Amino acid sequence: MGIAASLYYSADMVRALPDDANRYETVHGELLVTPAPRADHQVVVTNLVGCLWSYLAHYPIGQVLPSPADISWAPDVLVQPDVFVVAIDEARTLDWRRMRTILLAIEVLSPSTSRYDRFTKRRVYQEHGVPWYWIVDIQARAAEIWTPDATSPTLEQERLVWHPLGAAGPLVIPLRDILLPV
């Protein structure tokens, strides 16, 4: 059975799609389908989770989680950030429906996700007040930093810095520590 691209997809429709090797998301009814990520993508995701895990052990304001996920702010929105930090009180519920306060969302670019991550998903993260959105570009060895009101990203080629409310100090991640050596 093929998936009709012309349908207006709700989060519930996406949840009912087959469990195959693809990742399914919807943003304002647009179905986003991406294949399983490449190994270099997963290495960067793992490195980011490790850095955030260590930081949040010292400043327990949130819980870091990797995709797959089920973040939904509206009936026609369901996203799966590659890595994200959810507010600690919501994370403790262990209920995707209650995890709505995303403190940091991170997407690691893949050839098949570049357009979605830079435009479609970025806009929905901004609309729903995600205070920090990082797009890590493995090929460019750089990251784009977005905030809710930004009309263009801050480009970072050296390090990622995150200082969320409630944490006494910032997290500083040198890009060389999460990207594969050249």
N, C-alpha and C positions, 0 to 999 in steps of 0.2 A: 504494500500500500504506500503510495507516494504522499508526501506532505504538500498540500496546496499552498503555494506562496501568496495567493491573493486573499486568503482569509484574514480576518481581524482576530488575532489571537488574544485570549484572556490568559491570566496566570493559571487558572484551572485547566484550560485546554492544554497548556504546555505541560503541566504536571501529569496529564493523561497520555502524553506521547510515549512511544516505545522506549524502553531502557536499552539503548544501543551505545555505540562508541561515541556518539555525538553529544555535544552540550546544546541544550535548547533553552532559549531565553525569549522574553518578549518585552519590548519597550513601546508603550503607547500602541499596542496591537501589532507592531511589526515583529515577525518571527525572526530571531537570530539563531542560526545554526552554525556551529563550528565543530570541526573534527577534533579528535584527541590531540593534545598538544605534543610538540616535539620534546625530545629529551633535554635540550638546552633550556627551554622554557621551564621545565619542571625543576631543573637544578636551581634556577634563579628563584622560583617560587619557594623552594625548600629553604634556600639561604635567607630569604626575607622572613619566612615564618620563624626561623631560628633566632634572628636578630630581634624581632618583635616579641617573641616568647621570653627571651632573657630580659628585655626592657620591662615588660609588663609584670614580670616576677618581682621587680623592684618597685614599680608604680602600678599597683593592681586596679587600674581604672577601666580596663576592658579585657576582652578575650580575643586573641588572634585565632582566626580560622582560615583554612584554605577552601577553595572550591572542591567539590560541588557544594552548592548551598541553595537556599530557597528564599531570597530576600525579595519581599513584595510590599510595595507602598500603596499600590492601587490595583483595582481589578485587572488592568491591562499592563501591569508591570511585574516582571519576575526576572531578577538578575542574579548572576553567579560571579561575583568578583573573584579573580584569581586568589587574592589574599585580602582579608579585611579584618578590622578590629571593631567589635560590637561592644556597646556599653555593658559593663560587668553585670548589672542587675538583670538585663535582658538575656545575656548569655547564660546565666544561671538557671533560667527557665527551661533550657534545652528544647525550646519550642520555636521553630522558624517563624511562625506567625507573630511572635512577640519580639523578634529581633528586627527592630526598625531603626534604631539609633546607631548608625554606622559612623564611627569616629575617624576611620581611615579606610579608603578603598584603594586597592592597587590592581592594575592590570599590567601584565607582561605581554608586550606586543608579539604577535605571531603574524605571518603573512596573511592568514585567513581572518584575523581579528582586527587588523589595523583600523579599518574604517569604523567598525562598531565601537572600538575602544576610544578612538579620538573624537568621535562625533556623537553617535547615538547614545552610548552609555555615559559618556562624559556629561552630556546635557541632562540626563535623568539623575545622575548623582548631584549635579548642581541644583536642579529643581527641588530635590528632596533634602537639601541642606547638608550634604556630606561635607564636613569642614576641610578635609584634605583628600585629594585624589591624585595619585601618582600613576603615571604611565611610564613604565620602564621599557626602553627601546634597546634590546640586546645588540642589534646590528650597529646602531649609532653610538653605543656605550654612553648613553645619556638618559635622562628622565625628564618628563614634563610634570610640573607641579601645578595643579589646578585648585582653586578655592571657589566657593559658591558664586561670588560676584565677578570672577575673572572673565575677561573677554579674550584673553590670550594666556598661554601658559608661561611660567617661569621655567627656563631651560637650565637644567643642572647637569654638569659634566663631571663633577668631583664627588659630591656627597648628597645624601638625602637627610633632611633634618625635620624632625617631628616633635613638637612640644605641645601636647594636648592639655586642655584644661584639667586641673587636678593633679598633674604630675609636677614634681618639684624641679626636675631637670629635663633637658631635651634628649631625644634619641638621635644620634648621629651615625649614619651608615655610609662609609666610603663606598662608592660604586664598585671599586675594584674588589671589595669584599663579597659582593653578591654576584658579580658577573664572572663568567668563565675567563681564565687567562687567555690573552691573545697570542 
